[in-house]
Amino acid sequence: MARSIRMAVVLMMVAAIAVTGCAKKKRIADEAAIGGTGNEEALNESSSLGRYKRGLGPEEGGVLKDVHFAYDSYELDGSARDVLAANAEWLKENKRARTEIEGHCDERGTVEYNLALGAKRGKSVKDYLVSLGVASERLTTISYGEELPLCRDASEQCYARNRRVHFVPPSE
Amino acid sequence: MGLGGYRRGWGVCRSVIVGMAMWAALGAGNAGAQVRGTIVGPGATSYPIAVSPLRSSSGAEQAAGTFADLVAKDLDLSGLFKVINRGAYIEDPQRSGVTADTIDFRDWSTIGAQALVKGSIERDGEGLIVEARLFDVVEGKQIGGKRYRAGDDELRRIAHRFADEIMQILTGERGPFESRIAFASRRKGRFKEIYAMSLDAGDLHAVTRDGSIALAPSWSPDGRSLLFTSFASGNPSLFSIELGGEKRLLSSRSGLNLGGRWSPGGRAIAVALESGGATDIALLDPNGQVMHFVTKDRGIDVSPSWSPDGESIVFCSDRGGGPQIYVVGAQGGAPRRVTFEGSYNTSPAWSPKGDRIAYASRVGGRFQVYTVGIGGGDVKKITSTRGDNEDPSWSPDGRYLVFSSTRDGSGAIYFSDAAGTRQTRLTPSGGDDSSPAWSRWLE
């Protein structure tokens, strides 16, 4: 009850600011973040996005190896499972290590669908690692869709490299 | 109540933002219906029209040429007109009349013009006064005319507005040019930002400066702000930004907050939200709070687009295996599949006329733009070029499409009539442009 009254008051304040309008436009822009869940975190400089912002291309492999996928697929094939088994062993030996699982796609298909596909790839990998005994709290996921490719030639070889899950170098 | 306040807030700001202080109908001549009907649609025989530079007073010479150039370019782009080359014009615009009783129409019928645009422009304090008139050359009378008072920065917009007016008079349907196109691009450096432009691309400018990845723009119904998804703070979150204003965080749930689209009435935002790998269509209120989920599925549901009545949403889903186009009620329910040809159909856009859906389909390893009736029948191929043609978006009048294409190398934005008869590149190539979104008519 108290909560709903508080919510109503917030909504009234937002409405009042909107009506009184233009002079305080910047202030409205600052205050309107009530839709978010506020889970902002400092950007990991070693992630593909962190590297991109520093003018560097994404990394391939690392201590945890990349996993590759067929076109428009988020299924793990035999070689993907082998790679993940080795990655799971490493994570079990380094019990405090945490990593972010990045889902990536090749350039074919639209931007939005590929972001969703990358999220599916990340989830497949995370679920499999958890099934092998890695605690899910140690694994976060993010999709970059087709936005951060390793290569940009229109060849099947390049597409195959870009259809990957990459692990951000683990940190404790 | 929150919704009402928000909407009223926009209303209050409107009078301040729109500086196009006045326009008025000009001249006694009624919009004669005589020529209406000679123009059937894009691709029909082009209608010959002359667009004379405006007669200008001191200080308005350049604007006089710009106005005529923009009107001529729009009419040409429409595919409905053959704009007669200015080199053939006999009358000197500075020494000839701009009203029906002072124009010698033989000077125009001789060069083949059936319609004629003439007018005048003068400086008035801080701004410009433009009088533009449309004449029926055969009948020798005025069939349309408008007077505009505008700032120099609005010249472009009133030229597009008058082109729309000409199309209204000669085709019975308002033209699509007083509108804007937004898209994502890497044209200035390595970062992907949101850009916006008029149809002539002469005012192409960056809207975001996130220095990250910004994508999937779409317009508010009034064409003054954009929704987009940005990785600026790490997580792909949904933002709104006013042109020339501040951006505002709308939704930053963990995972994708992707591809927001305002409902036609501006009361809700359809968006794709991801949680645990599954991406579903949800409706947000104008402050970014989830109102309800429209779809709930283990697979991928993305790229929502509203029906013009706001009752339904078309989207892309892989629930049947590969990506296909589905329609669902905005309140939820069982989606109905629309596309059955092709194994990979995506990025649907519902025509503002309501009758068709444009989308991209993978054929022989490349993407082409198609349209389909909302019932799933009458599939039409719009593009068949090399490279990929993706992300179609409809004009406000539903007669045209824009889409991205890599047919000339790097992605650029292309314009086409809805049948694909004539396709024109709008943006300079080399920008890696993608995901164009056409606004409704500007208010």
Interface residues (C-beta under 8 A of the other chain):
Chain A: L11 M12 V14 A15 A16 I17 A18 V19 T20 G21 C22 K25 K26 I28 A29 D30 A32 A33 I34 G35 G36 T37 G38 N39 E40 E41 A42 L43 N44 L49 Y52 K53 G55 D72 R108 G109 T110 V111 E112 Y113 L115 A116 L117 A119 K120 G122 K123 S124 K126 T141 I142 S143 Y144 E147 L148
Chain B: M1 G2 G4 G5 Y6 R8 G9 W10 V12 C13 V16 A184 R190 K192 G211 S212 I213 L215 A216 F231 S233 G234 N235 P236 S237 E242 G245 E246 K247 R248 L249 L250 S251 S252 R253 S254 G255 L256 L258 G259 A272 E274 G276 G277 A278 T279 L284 N287 G288 Q289 G299 I300 D301 V302 S303 C316 G322 P323 Y344 T346 S347 A360 R362 G365 F367 D388 E390 D391 S434 S435
